[in-house]
Structure formats: structure tokens, C-alpha cells
Amino acid sequence: MKRRRICIFCGLLFFILFSVQSHYVEAKKAFYAKVTKVIDGDSLKVSNEKKTYEIRLYGIDAPEYDQPYASEAKGMVKNIALDQQVQIIPVEWDKYNRLVAIVNIGQSSVNSELLRNGLAWYYPRYCTMRVCGVWKETAKEARNKRKNIWSQKKPVAPWRWKQLKYQMK
């Protein structure tokens, strides 16, 4: 009886570790896909011959749907990415099973274009790769030029916006 439990436990452990490992490996391979849907300013869907992925743009946070400039951020992503072939550079999977990634179009990324145009915040809590230093400066330049979200007197970052909404409930 005890031996059977140990065998079942080891089998389950092996299955879990194998599943997590294969998920991790899949997340680290760059691939090409077509953007099929723009969900909001920092989320989109892409498809290739193998699979459809929901992508969360790495290192940035675009305005929430009920914040100023949310529709402009979504519109910009639609204009530059919808129906385009893009390169996906996976970073990790988030808790909502979205692939967090850098999305490249040509020599630029959707992530950096949103920052450059003042349509997203640089997200220091989750941006730890080497490129994040460049993105921080890109966001600072947009802020200094008072582009879009930075034209407001007191812009509220999306993570703070969600926190304030939650506190009001």
C-alpha cells in the first residue's frame, strides 16, 4: 500500500515537472506569427500554422479600457500590427496563461513604439531584461515631450488605476 502511494506520487510529480518544463521551453523559442486580433493596448492574439497565442506585451502597461488614451493605444497597435507577420520573442507565461513577449515588426517592437508615442507606461516591476533600460529612456523622452498620456496633468499608471478602482468597491 505504501509502495503504491509512493509510485503514484512519483508519477504525478514526474508528470507535473515534465508539463512545466515543456511549457517553459516552448516559451523561450522565438517564432513568427500573424496578428489576428488586438484585444487592447498591451494584449493581442497571434496565430501561426501550429497554434493561436494570446500575447501580453512585455515590460509595458497600456491604459485600461476606461482610462484616457486606452482607445488610442489599442488603435496604434491595430494600425501597426493587425494582419501583419510579426516576430514573437517569448519571455514567460503569466498567471492568465498568456505568453508575455516582445513583439517585433521589422526593426522595431510594438512594445517600444507604444512607449515612444506616449501610449504606455514602462513597467519597472516586471521589466528586467537588458532592453528595459532603453525602454525606460524612451518612456522618459515621451514624457518630456508631453505625448499623449503625458499631456495630462496627473496621469495615473494602469496598475495604480486598478488598485484605486478595487479600493472603491
VMD Tcl script that builds the backbone (N, CA, C; Angstrom):
set m [mol new atoms 507]
animate dup $m
set s [atomselect $m all]
$s set {name element resname resid chain x y z} {
  {N N MET 1 A 0.829 -1.194 0.000}
  {CA C MET 1 A 0.000 0.000 0.000}
  {C C MET 1 A 0.873 1.258 0.000}
  {N N LYS 2 A 1.875 1.259 0.886}
  {CA C LYS 2 A 2.765 2.411 0.981}
  {C C LYS 2 A 3.561 2.569 -0.314}
  {N N ARG 3 A 4.016 1.450 -0.852}
  {CA C ARG 3 A 4.790 1.472 -2.099}
  {C C ARG 3 A 3.936 2.017 -3.253}
  {N N ARG 4 A 2.672 1.638 -3.282}
  {CA C ARG 4 A 1.763 2.106 -4.337}
  {C C ARG 4 A 1.595 3.629 -4.263}
  {N N ARG 5 A 1.430 4.152 -3.065}
  {CA C ARG 5 A 1.294 5.608 -2.877}
  {C C ARG 5 A 2.545 6.335 -3.363}
  {N N ILE 6 A 3.686 5.773 -3.044}
  {CA C ILE 6 A 4.950 6.379 -3.476}
  {C C ILE 6 A 5.032 6.380 -4.993}
  {N N CYS 7 A 4.650 5.283 -5.618}
  {CA C CYS 7 A 4.671 5.201 -7.090}
  {C C CYS 7 A 3.713 6.215 -7.708}
  {N N ILE 8 A 2.519 6.333 -7.150}
  {CA C ILE 8 A 1.541 7.311 -7.658}
  {C C ILE 8 A 2.088 8.723 -7.477}
  {N N PHE 9 A 2.638 9.010 -6.303}
  {CA C PHE 9 A 3.202 10.332 -6.036}
  {C C PHE 9 A 4.327 10.653 -7.020}
  {N N CYS 10 A 5.243 9.702 -7.214}
  {CA C CYS 10 A 6.361 9.925 -8.147}
  {C C CYS 10 A 5.856 10.127 -9.572}
  {N N GLY 11 A 4.853 9.362 -9.959}
  {CA C GLY 11 A 4.274 9.517 -11.292}
  {C C GLY 11 A 3.662 10.897 -11.484}
  {N N LEU 12 A 2.904 11.349 -10.503}
  {CA C LEU 12 A 2.306 12.690 -10.569}
  {C C LEU 12 A 3.380 13.771 -10.587}
  {N N LEU 13 A 4.383 13.613 -9.758}
  {CA C LEU 13 A 5.471 14.585 -9.709}
  {C C LEU 13 A 6.187 14.661 -11.053}
  {N N PHE 14 A 6.477 13.515 -11.641}
  {CA C PHE 14 A 7.125 13.472 -12.949}
  {C C PHE 14 A 6.260 14.172 -13.992}
  {N N PHE 15 A 4.960 13.878 -13.988}
  {CA C PHE 15 A 4.032 14.490 -14.945}
  {C C PHE 15 A 4.016 16.010 -14.798}
  {N N ILE 16 A 3.926 16.493 -13.570}
  {CA C ILE 16 A 3.892 17.943 -13.324}
  {C C ILE 16 A 5.191 18.593 -13.772}
  {N N LEU 17 A 6.312 18.024 -13.383}
  {CA C LEU 17 A 7.601 18.598 -13.767}
  {C C LEU 17 A 7.789 18.591 -15.277}
  {N N PHE 18 A 7.402 17.524 -15.928}
  {CA C PHE 18 A 7.530 17.439 -17.380}
  {C C PHE 18 A 6.643 18.480 -18.056}
  {N N SER 19 A 5.416 18.648 -17.566}
  {CA C SER 19 A 4.486 19.622 -18.152}
  {C C SER 19 A 5.017 21.039 -18.011}
  {N N VAL 20 A 5.481 21.383 -16.823}
  {CA C VAL 20 A 6.015 22.721 -16.579}
  {C C VAL 20 A 7.250 22.954 -17.426}
  {N N GLN 21 A 8.136 21.975 -17.493}
  {CA C GLN 21 A 9.369 22.121 -18.259}
  {C C GLN 21 A 9.083 22.326 -19.738}
  {N N SER 22 A 8.169 21.546 -20.315}
  {CA C SER 22 A 7.880 21.694 -21.739}
  {C C SER 22 A 7.223 23.038 -22.009}
  {N N HIS 23 A 6.391 23.512 -21.095}
  {CA C HIS 23 A 5.761 24.827 -21.218}
  {C C HIS 23 A 6.838 25.914 -21.191}
  {N N TYR 24 A 7.810 25.765 -20.300}
  {CA C TYR 24 A 8.897 26.728 -20.173}
  {C C TYR 24 A 9.739 26.766 -21.448}
  {N N VAL 25 A 10.104 25.609 -21.955}
  {CA C VAL 25 A 10.931 25.542 -23.160}
  {C C VAL 25 A 10.204 26.185 -24.327}
  {N N GLU 26 A 8.907 25.885 -24.481}
  {CA C GLU 26 A 8.127 26.461 -25.569}
  {C C GLU 26 A 8.123 27.981 -25.472}
  {N N ALA 27 A 8.098 28.510 -24.264}
  {CA C ALA 27 A 8.029 29.956 -24.081}
  {C C ALA 27 A 9.314 30.661 -24.477}
  {N N LYS 28 A 10.417 29.955 -24.596}
  {CA C LYS 28 A 11.695 30.610 -24.849}
  {C C LYS 28 A 12.114 30.638 -26.316}
  {N N LYS 29 A 11.384 29.993 -27.204}
  {CA C LYS 29 A 11.756 29.945 -28.618}
  {C C LYS 29 A 11.079 31.077 -29.381}
  {N N ALA 30 A 11.869 31.909 -30.056}
  {CA C ALA 30 A 11.293 32.965 -30.895}
  {C C ALA 30 A 10.596 32.320 -32.088}
  {N N PHE 31 A 9.508 32.942 -32.524}
  {CA C PHE 31 A 8.776 32.413 -33.675}
  {C C PHE 31 A 8.050 33.551 -34.388}
  {N N TYR 32 A 7.575 33.259 -35.579}
  {CA C TYR 32 A 6.817 34.229 -36.369}
  {C C TYR 32 A 5.349 33.835 -36.374}
  {N N ALA 33 A 4.494 34.839 -36.378}
  {CA C ALA 33 A 3.056 34.599 -36.407}
  {C C ALA 33 A 2.364 35.836 -36.973}
  {N N LYS 34 A 1.111 35.672 -37.308}
  {CA C LYS 34 A 0.307 36.775 -37.828}
  {C C LYS 34 A -0.588 37.291 -36.707}
  {N N VAL 35 A -0.651 38.613 -36.565}
  {CA C VAL 35 A -1.536 39.217 -35.567}
  {C C VAL 35 A -2.963 39.124 -36.103}
  {N N THR 36 A -3.818 38.431 -35.359}
  {CA C THR 36 A -5.197 38.210 -35.804}
  {C C THR 36 A -6.211 39.069 -35.062}
  {N N LYS 37 A -5.834 39.560 -33.883}
  {CA C LYS 37 A -6.761 40.378 -33.095}
  {C C LYS 37 A -5.974 41.249 -32.131}
  {N N VAL 38 A -6.424 42.484 -31.974}
  {CA C VAL 38 A -5.870 43.371 -30.953}
  {C C VAL 38 A -6.921 43.464 -29.856}
  {N N ILE 39 A -6.576 42.990 -28.686}
  {CA C ILE 39 A -7.513 42.952 -27.564}
  {C C ILE 39 A -7.579 44.313 -26.886}
  {N N ASP 40 A -6.414 44.863 -26.593}
  {CA C ASP 40 A -6.303 46.209 -26.020}
  {C C ASP 40 A -4.899 46.710 -26.319}
  {N N GLY 41 A -4.475 47.766 -25.656}
  {CA C GLY 41 A -3.185 48.366 -25.968}
  {C C GLY 41 A -1.972 47.509 -25.666}
  {N N ASP 42 A -2.110 46.518 -24.806}
  {CA C ASP 42 A -0.946 45.679 -24.493}
  {C C ASP 42 A -1.225 44.177 -24.587}
  {N N SER 43 A -2.315 43.815 -25.240}
  {CA C SER 43 A -2.648 42.399 -25.427}
  {C C SER 43 A -3.159 42.168 -26.842}
  {N N LEU 44 A -2.724 41.055 -27.432}
  {CA C LEU 44 A -3.169 40.724 -28.779}
  {C C LEU 44 A -3.157 39.222 -28.975}
  {N N LYS 45 A -3.767 38.790 -30.061}
  {CA C LYS 45 A -3.750 37.370 -30.417}
  {C C LYS 45 A -2.968 37.210 -31.701}
  {N N VAL 46 A -2.167 36.151 -31.732}
  {CA C VAL 46 A -1.398 35.820 -32.930}
  {C C VAL 46 A -1.609 34.346 -33.247}
  {N N SER 47 A -1.455 34.026 -34.516}
  {CA C SER 47 A -1.583 32.629 -34.950}
  {C C SER 47 A -0.482 32.292 -35.933}
  {N N ASN 48 A -0.003 31.069 -35.837}
  {CA C ASN 48 A 0.867 30.510 -36.869}
  {C C ASN 48 A 0.285 29.159 -37.257}
  {N N GLU 49 A 0.996 28.393 -38.050}
  {CA C GLU 49 A 0.451 27.112 -38.509}
  {C C GLU 49 A 0.246 26.116 -37.371}
  {N N LYS 50 A 0.888 26.354 -36.230}
  {CA C LYS 50 A 0.811 25.407 -35.120}
  {C C LYS 50 A -0.252 25.756 -34.082}
  {N N LYS 51 A -0.396 27.055 -33.777}
  {CA C LYS 51 A -1.158 27.405 -32.588}
  {C C LYS 51 A -1.597 28.864 -32.620}
  {N N THR 52 A -2.596 29.187 -31.795}
  {CA C THR 52 A -3.002 30.569 -31.546}
  {C C THR 52 A -2.569 30.909 -30.128}
  {N N TYR 53 A -1.978 32.085 -29.971}
  {CA C TYR 53 A -1.494 32.536 -28.664}
  {C C TYR 53 A -2.137 33.864 -28.305}
  {N N GLU 54 A -2.431 34.025 -27.018}
  {CA C GLU 54 A -2.760 35.353 -26.523}
  {C C GLU 54 A -1.461 35.919 -25.970}
  {N N ILE 55 A -1.090 37.086 -26.461}
  {CA C ILE 55 A 0.182 37.715 -26.104}
  {C C ILE 55 A -0.072 38.907 -25.198}
  {N N ARG 56 A 0.718 39.018 -24.146}
  {CA C ARG 56 A 0.747 40.205 -23.287}
  {C C ARG 56 A 2.093 40.847 -23.545}
  {N N LEU 57 A 2.098 42.109 -23.970}
  {CA C LEU 57 A 3.354 42.785 -24.290}
  {C C LEU 57 A 4.211 42.934 -23.040}
  {N N TYR 58 A 5.444 42.517 -23.155}
  {CA C TYR 58 A 6.398 42.516 -22.046}
  {C C TYR 58 A 6.857 43.929 -21.697}
  {N N GLY 59 A 6.977 44.200 -20.396}
  {CA C GLY 59 A 7.671 45.380 -19.902}
  {C C GLY 59 A 6.929 46.694 -19.969}
  {N N ILE 60 A 5.698 46.669 -20.463}
  {CA C ILE 60 A 4.928 47.907 -20.578}
  {C C ILE 60 A 3.528 47.678 -20.026}
  {N N ASP 61 A 2.820 48.773 -19.794}
  {CA C ASP 61 A 1.423 48.691 -19.379}
  {C C ASP 61 A 0.674 49.820 -20.063}
  {N N ALA 62 A -0.252 49.468 -20.930}
  {CA C ALA 62 A -1.064 50.459 -21.642}
  {C C ALA 62 A -2.267 50.825 -20.775}
  {N N PRO 63 A -2.893 51.968 -21.047}
  {CA C PRO 63 A -4.062 52.373 -20.255}
  {C C PRO 63 A -5.165 51.311 -20.268}
  {N N GLU 64 A -5.854 51.183 -19.137}
  {CA C GLU 64 A -7.006 50.287 -19.036}
  {C C GLU 64 A -8.135 50.823 -19.915}
  {N N TYR 65 A -9.085 49.960 -20.267}
  {CA C TYR 65 A -10.148 50.323 -21.209}
  {C C TYR 65 A -10.922 51.574 -20.799}
  {N N ASP 66 A -11.016 51.859 -19.497}
  {CA C ASP 66 A -11.773 53.022 -19.026}
  {C C ASP 66 A -10.861 54.192 -18.630}
  {N N GLN 67 A -9.625 54.173 -19.065}
  {CA C GLN 67 A -8.685 55.261 -18.818}
  {C C GLN 67 A -8.520 56.107 -20.072}
  {N N PRO 68 A -8.130 57.370 -19.889}
  {CA C PRO 68 A -7.802 58.184 -21.067}
  {C C PRO 68 A -6.685 57.525 -21.880}
  {N N TYR 69 A -6.794 57.627 -23.182}
  {CA C TYR 69 A -5.822 57.136 -24.163}
  {C C TYR 69 A -5.829 55.620 -24.356}
  {N N ALA 70 A -6.784 54.922 -23.749}
  {CA C ALA 70 A -6.882 53.473 -23.972}
  {C C ALA 70 A -7.207 53.170 -25.430}
  {N N SER 71 A -8.160 53.893 -25.992}
  {CA C SER 71 A -8.540 53.608 -27.386}
  {C C SER 71 A -7.433 54.008 -28.352}
  {N N GLU 72 A -6.678 55.054 -28.023}
  {CA C GLU 72 A -5.550 55.455 -28.874}
  {C C GLU 72 A -4.451 54.390 -28.860}
  {N N ALA 73 A -4.187 53.826 -27.686}
  {CA C ALA 73 A -3.168 52.769 -27.588}
  {C C ALA 73 A -3.601 51.544 -28.394}
  {N N LYS 74 A -4.844 51.137 -28.221}
  {CA C LYS 74 A -5.362 49.991 -28.976}
  {C C LYS 74 A -5.337 50.288 -30.474}
  {N N GLY 75 A -5.731 51.514 -30.837}
  {CA C GLY 75 A -5.735 51.905 -32.247}
  {C C GLY 75 A -4.350 51.880 -32.861}
  {N N MET 76 A -3.355 52.310 -32.107}
  {CA C MET 76 A -1.992 52.292 -32.626}
  {C C MET 76 A -1.525 50.856 -32.880}
  {N N VAL 77 A -1.815 49.969 -31.936}
  {CA C VAL 77 A -1.419 48.571 -32.115}
  {C C VAL 77 A -2.123 47.986 -33.342}
  {N N LYS 78 A -3.400 48.314 -33.516}
  {CA C LYS 78 A -4.126 47.850 -34.713}
  {C C LYS 78 A -3.454 48.370 -35.979}
  {N N ASN 79 A -3.119 49.662 -35.990}
  {CA C ASN 79 A -2.529 50.273 -37.187}
  {C C ASN 79 A -1.194 49.660 -37.578}
  {N N ILE 80 A -0.369 49.340 -36.598}
  {CA C ILE 80 A 0.968 48.850 -36.946}
  {C C ILE 80 A 1.085 47.332 -36.975}
  {N N ALA 81 A 0.140 46.620 -36.319}
  {CA C ALA 81 A 0.348 45.177 -36.168}
  {C C ALA 81 A -0.748 44.279 -36.735}
  {N N LEU 82 A -1.985 44.723 -36.750}
  {CA C LEU 82 A -3.072 43.836 -37.159}
  {C C LEU 82 A -2.855 43.317 -38.574}
  {N N ASP 83 A -3.013 42.031 -38.743}
  {CA C ASP 83 A -2.829 41.326 -40.021}
  {C C ASP 83 A -1.380 41.326 -40.513}
  {N N GLN 84 A -0.452 41.685 -39.644}
  {CA C GLN 84 A 0.968 41.692 -40.001}
  {C C GLN 84 A 1.652 40.429 -39.484}
  {N N GLN 85 A 2.689 40.029 -40.200}
  {CA C GLN 85 A 3.558 38.948 -39.748}
  {C C GLN 85 A 4.553 39.579 -38.777}
  {N N VAL 86 A 4.632 39.060 -37.567}
  {CA C VAL 86 A 5.498 39.632 -36.536}
  {C C VAL 86 A 6.401 38.544 -35.962}
  {N N GLN 87 A 7.479 38.996 -35.332}
  {CA C GLN 87 A 8.348 38.066 -34.612}
  {C C GLN 87 A 7.985 38.146 -33.139}
  {N N ILE 88 A 7.740 37.008 -32.541}
  {CA C ILE 88 A 7.408 36.919 -31.123}
  {C C ILE 88 A 8.653 36.441 -30.386}
  {N N ILE 89 A 9.112 37.251 -29.433}
  {CA C ILE 89 A 10.229 36.842 -28.579}
  {C C ILE 89 A 9.646 36.579 -27.191}
  {N N PRO 90 A 9.378 35.322 -26.888}
  {CA C PRO 90 A 8.744 34.970 -25.618}
  {C C PRO 90 A 9.646 35.255 -24.422}
  {N N VAL 91 A 9.022 35.665 -23.338}
  {CA C VAL 91 A 9.746 35.909 -22.094}
  {C C VAL 91 A 9.288 34.911 -21.032}
  {N N GLU 92 A 7.966 34.801 -20.856}
  {CA C GLU 92 A 7.416 33.900 -19.839}
  {C C GLU 92 A 5.916 33.745 -20.066}
  {N N TRP 93 A 5.306 32.873 -19.297}
  {CA C TRP 93 A 3.850 32.735 -19.265}
  {C C TRP 93 A 3.358 33.440 -18.015}
  {N N ASP 94 A 2.252 34.182 -18.127}
  {CA C ASP 94 A 1.717 34.837 -16.929}
  {C C ASP 94 A 0.652 33.956 -16.272}
  {N N LYS 95 A 0.112 34.444 -15.170}
  {CA C LYS 95 A -0.854 33.641 -14.407}
  {C C LYS 95 A -2.174 33.440 -15.144}
  {N N TYR 96 A -2.411 34.204 -16.211}
  {CA C TYR 96 A -3.627 34.050 -17.014}
  {C C TYR 96 A -3.369 33.186 -18.254}
  {N N ASN 97 A -2.235 32.523 -18.274}
  {CA C ASN 97 A -1.811 31.652 -19.377}
  {C C ASN 97 A -1.618 32.411 -20.691}
  {N N ARG 98 A -1.223 33.677 -20.573}
  {CA C ARG 98 A -0.859 34.451 -21.760}
  {C C ARG 98 A 0.654 34.377 -21.910}
  {N N LEU 99 A 1.099 34.424 -23.142}
  {CA C LEU 99 A 2.527 34.442 -23.410}
  {C C LEU 99 A 2.995 35.892 -23.335}
  {N N VAL 100 A 3.825 36.200 -22.368}
  {CA C VAL 100 A 4.386 37.545 -22.230}
  {C C VAL 100 A 5.568 37.617 -23.183}
  {N N ALA 101 A 5.570 38.640 -24.059}
  {CA C ALA 101 A 6.567 38.636 -25.133}
  {C C ALA 101 A 6.871 40.032 -25.649}
  {N N ILE 102 A 7.999 40.119 -26.331}
  {CA C ILE 102 A 8.340 41.289 -27.141}
  {C C ILE 102 A 7.845 40.956 -28.544}
  {N N VAL 103 A 7.137 41.888 -29.157}
  {CA C VAL 103 A 6.577 41.670 -30.492}
  {C C VAL 103 A 7.271 42.621 -31.458}
  {N N ASN 104 A 8.087 42.043 -32.331}
  {CA C ASN 104 A 8.857 42.840 -33.296}
  {C C ASN 104 A 8.173 42.908 -34.648}
  {N N ILE 105 A 8.201 44.117 -35.210}
  {CA C ILE 105 A 7.780 44.341 -36.592}
  {C C ILE 105 A 8.948 45.057 -37.248}
  {N N GLY 106 A 9.615 44.392 -38.153}
  {CA C GLY 106 A 10.792 44.988 -38.786}
  {C C GLY 106 A 11.873 45.241 -37.754}
  {N N GLN 107 A 12.370 46.465 -37.717}
  {CA C GLN 107 A 13.472 46.825 -36.820}
  {C C GLN 107 A 12.998 47.373 -35.477}
  {N N SER 108 A 11.705 47.406 -35.249}
  {CA C SER 108 A 11.172 47.973 -34.018}
  {C C SER 108 A 10.257 46.958 -33.340}
  {N N SER 109 A 9.835 47.294 -32.129}
  {CA C SER 109 A 8.878 46.435 -31.432}
  {C C SER 109 A 7.611 47.233 -31.147}
  {N N VAL 110 A 6.512 46.529 -31.076}
  {CA C VAL 110 A 5.245 47.162 -30.698}
  {C C VAL 110 A 5.408 47.764 -29.306}
  {N N ASN 111 A 6.096 47.042 -28.429}
  {CA C ASN 111 A 6.335 47.490 -27.057}
  {C C ASN 111 A 6.976 48.879 -27.052}
  {N N SER 112 A 8.084 49.036 -27.795}
  {CA C SER 112 A 8.815 50.314 -27.788}
  {C C SER 112 A 8.044 51.414 -28.507}
  {N N GLU 113 A 7.280 51.062 -29.546}
  {CA C GLU 113 A 6.504 52.077 -30.268}
  {C C GLU 113 A 5.422 52.683 -29.379}
  {N N LEU 114 A 4.794 51.864 -28.556}
  {CA C LEU 114 A 3.806 52.400 -27.615}
  {C C LEU 114 A 4.464 53.359 -26.629}
  {N N LEU 115 A 5.632 53.000 -26.132}
  {CA C LEU 115 A 6.360 53.886 -25.214}
  {C C LEU 115 A 6.781 55.172 -25.913}
  {N N ARG 116 A 7.318 55.055 -27.108}
  {CA C ARG 116 A 7.808 56.207 -27.876}
  {C C ARG 116 A 6.688 57.214 -28.152}
  {N N ASN 117 A 5.492 56.703 -28.346}
  {CA C ASN 117 A 4.353 57.560 -28.662}
  {C C ASN 117 A 3.541 57.977 -27.438}
  {N N GLY 118 A 4.049 57.674 -26.265}
  {CA C GLY 118 A 3.361 58.083 -25.044}
  {C C GLY 118 A 2.020 57.391 -24.861}
  {N N LEU 119 A 1.931 56.134 -25.270}
  {CA C LEU 119 A 0.675 55.394 -25.154}
  {C C LEU 119 A 0.787 54.190 -24.227}
  {N N ALA 120 A 1.874 54.134 -23.461}
  {CA C ALA 120 A 2.046 53.074 -22.464}
  {C C ALA 120 A 3.070 53.535 -21.436}
  {N N TRP 121 A 2.972 52.926 -20.285}
  {CA C TRP 121 A 3.949 53.149 -19.222}
  {C C TRP 121 A 5.008 52.066 -19.301}
  {N N TYR 122 A 6.225 52.450 -19.022}
  {CA C TYR 122 A 7.296 51.482 -18.774}
  {C C TYR 122 A 6.939 50.831 -17.442}
  {N N TYR 123 A 7.041 49.508 -17.334}
  {CA C TYR 123 A 6.578 48.782 -16.154}
  {C C TYR 123 A 7.773 48.220 -15.387}
  {N N PRO 124 A 8.399 49.036 -14.512}
  {CA C PRO 124 A 9.646 48.623 -13.857}
  {C C PRO 124 A 9.525 47.359 -13.011}
  {N N ARG 125 A 8.356 47.103 -12.476}
  {CA C ARG 125 A 8.182 45.920 -11.624}
  {C C ARG 125 A 8.408 44.619 -12.401}
  {N N TYR 126 A 8.033 44.631 -13.680}
  {CA C TYR 126 A 8.128 43.411 -14.476}
  {C C TYR 126 A 9.135 43.487 -15.615}
  {N N CYS 127 A 9.790 44.602 -15.780}
  {CA C CYS 127 A 10.735 44.748 -16.890}
  {C C CYS 127 A 12.159 44.641 -16.348}
  {N N THR 128 A 12.789 43.495 -16.588}
  {CA C THR 128 A 14.109 43.246 -16.007}
  {C C THR 128 A 15.174 42.900 -17.041}
  {N N MET 129 A 14.791 42.794 -18.299}
  {CA C MET 129 A 15.759 42.442 -19.340}
  {C C MET 129 A 16.615 43.659 -19.705}
  {N N ARG 130 A 17.676 43.422 -20.432}
  {CA C ARG 130 A 18.602 44.482 -20.837}
  {C C ARG 130 A 17.894 45.611 -21.601}
  {N N VAL 131 A 16.938 45.253 -22.454}
  {CA C VAL 131 A 16.222 46.238 -23.264}
  {C C VAL 131 A 15.429 47.228 -22.400}
  {N N CYS 132 A 15.157 46.870 -21.173}
  {CA C CYS 132 A 14.338 47.716 -20.302}
  {C C CYS 132 A 14.979 49.067 -20.012}
  {N N GLY 133 A 16.298 49.120 -19.959}
  {CA C GLY 133 A 16.980 50.402 -19.764}
  {C C GLY 133 A 16.704 51.355 -20.918}
  {N N VAL 134 A 16.716 50.818 -22.130}
  {CA C VAL 134 A 16.409 51.620 -23.322}
  {C C VAL 134 A 14.954 52.063 -23.276}
  {N N TRP 135 A 14.065 51.149 -22.926}
  {CA C TRP 135 A 12.638 51.482 -22.875}
  {C C TRP 135 A 12.343 52.529 -21.811}
  {N N LYS 136 A 13.059 52.470 -20.712}
  {CA C LYS 136 A 12.870 53.471 -19.655}
  {C C LYS 136 A 13.194 54.858 -20.201}
  {N N GLU 137 A 14.282 54.963 -20.943}
  {CA C GLU 137 A 14.663 56.248 -21.553}
  {C C GLU 137 A 13.669 56.673 -22.633}
  {N N THR 138 A 13.180 55.724 -23.401}
  {CA C THR 138 A 12.183 56.013 -24.437}
  {C C THR 138 A 10.927 56.597 -23.800}
  {N N ALA 139 A 10.486 55.998 -22.705}
  {CA C ALA 139 A 9.305 56.494 -21.992}
  {C C ALA 139 A 9.562 57.883 -21.415}
  {N N LYS 140 A 10.774 58.094 -20.922}
  {CA C LYS 140 A 11.128 59.399 -20.358}
  {C C LYS 140 A 11.088 60.488 -21.433}
  {N N GLU 141 A 11.566 60.170 -22.627}
  {CA C GLU 141 A 11.525 61.129 -23.741}
  {C C GLU 141 A 10.090 61.492 -24.100}
  {N N ALA 142 A 9.211 60.497 -24.169}
  {CA C ALA 142 A 7.797 60.754 -24.470}
  {C C ALA 142 A 7.177 61.628 -23.383}
  {N N ARG 143 A 7.555 61.367 -22.148}
  {CA C ARG 143 A 7.033 62.163 -21.030}
  {C C ARG 143 A 7.519 63.609 -21.137}
  {N N ASN 144 A 8.799 63.784 -21.429}
  {CA C ASN 144 A 9.354 65.139 -21.564}
  {C C ASN 144 A 8.710 65.911 -22.708}
  {N N LYS 145 A 8.302 65.191 -23.759}
  {CA C LYS 145 A 7.639 65.825 -24.910}
  {C C LYS 145 A 6.128 65.941 -24.709}
  {N N ARG 146 A 5.648 65.447 -23.557}
  {CA C ARG 146 A 4.234 65.501 -23.188}
  {C C ARG 146 A 3.332 64.856 -24.248}
  {N N LYS 147 A 3.767 63.712 -24.731}
  {CA C LYS 147 A 2.991 62.978 -25.738}
  {C C LYS 147 A 1.854 62.192 -25.079}
  {N N ASN 148 A 0.685 62.306 -25.650}
  {CA C ASN 148 A -0.495 61.516 -25.291}
  {C C ASN 148 A -0.728 61.386 -23.793}
  {N N ILE 149 A -0.498 60.223 -23.179}
  {CA C ILE 149 A -0.803 60.075 -21.749}
  {C C ILE 149 A -0.069 61.113 -20.913}
  {N N TRP 150 A 1.074 61.551 -21.404}
  {CA C TRP 150 A 1.889 62.509 -20.656}
  {C C TRP 150 A 1.416 63.945 -20.842}
  {N N SER 151 A 0.398 64.165 -21.665}
  {CA C SER 151 A -0.158 65.511 -21.824}
  {C C SER 151 A -1.146 65.826 -20.700}
  {N N GLN 152 A -1.541 64.821 -19.951}
  {CA C GLN 152 A -2.462 65.011 -18.830}
  {C C GLN 152 A -1.726 65.633 -17.646}
  {N N LYS 153 A -2.483 66.356 -16.817}
  {CA C LYS 153 A -1.862 66.966 -15.639}
  {C C LYS 153 A -1.277 65.913 -14.705}
  {N N LYS 154 A -2.074 64.914 -14.376}
  {CA C LYS 154 A -1.618 63.862 -13.459}
  {C C LYS 154 A -2.021 62.492 -14.009}
  {N N PRO 155 A -1.249 61.976 -14.961}
  {CA C PRO 155 A -1.601 60.657 -15.495}
  {C C PRO 155 A -1.464 59.576 -14.421}
  {N N VAL 156 A -2.392 58.640 -14.445}
  {CA C VAL 156 A -2.395 57.552 -13.462}
  {C C VAL 156 A -2.002 56.260 -14.175}
  {N N ALA 157 A -0.960 55.634 -13.681}
  {CA C ALA 157 A -0.500 54.371 -14.270}
  {C C ALA 157 A -1.588 53.307 -14.126}
  {N N PRO 158 A -1.709 52.417 -15.103}
  {CA C PRO 158 A -2.764 51.394 -15.064}
  {C C PRO 158 A -2.762 50.539 -13.798}
  {N N TRP 159 A -1.588 50.193 -13.290}
  {CA C TRP 159 A -1.537 49.368 -12.076}
  {C C TRP 159 A -2.105 50.134 -10.885}
  {N N ARG 160 A -1.901 51.438 -10.857}
  {CA C ARG 160 A -2.465 52.281 -9.795}
  {C C ARG 160 A -3.966 52.468 -10.016}
  {N N TRP 161 A -4.369 52.646 -11.280}
  {CA C TRP 161 A -5.777 52.798 -11.648}
  {C C TRP 161 A -6.593 51.597 -11.152}
  {N N LYS 162 A -6.085 50.389 -11.403}
  {CA C LYS 162 A -6.783 49.172 -10.973}
  {C C LYS 162 A -6.858 49.104 -9.452}
  {N N GLN 163 A -5.780 49.506 -8.804}
  {CA C GLN 163 A -5.734 49.492 -7.344}
  {C C GLN 163 A -6.779 50.456 -6.769}
  {N N LEU 164 A -6.877 51.648 -7.338}
  {CA C LEU 164 A -7.847 52.640 -6.870}
  {C C LEU 164 A -9.279 52.158 -7.099}
  {N N LYS 165 A -9.541 51.547 -8.242}
  {CA C LYS 165 A -10.882 51.020 -8.523}
  {C C LYS 165 A -11.254 49.922 -7.532}
  {N N TYR 166 A -10.299 49.066 -7.214}
  {CA C TYR 166 A -10.541 47.974 -6.276}
  {C C TYR 166 A -10.854 48.527 -4.885}
  {N N GLN 167 A -10.140 49.574 -4.483}
  {CA C GLN 167 A -10.344 50.171 -3.161}
  {C C GLN 167 A -11.709 50.840 -3.042}
  {N N MET 168 A -12.255 51.295 -4.171}
  {CA C MET 168 A -13.543 51.987 -4.158}
  {C C MET 168 A -14.726 51.019 -4.069}
  {N N LYS 169 A -14.487 49.729 -4.294}
  {CA C LYS 169 A -15.583 48.737 -4.244}
  {C C LYS 169 A -16.030 48.471 -2.838}
}
mol reanalyze $m
mol bondsrecalc $m
mol representation Tube
mol addrep $m
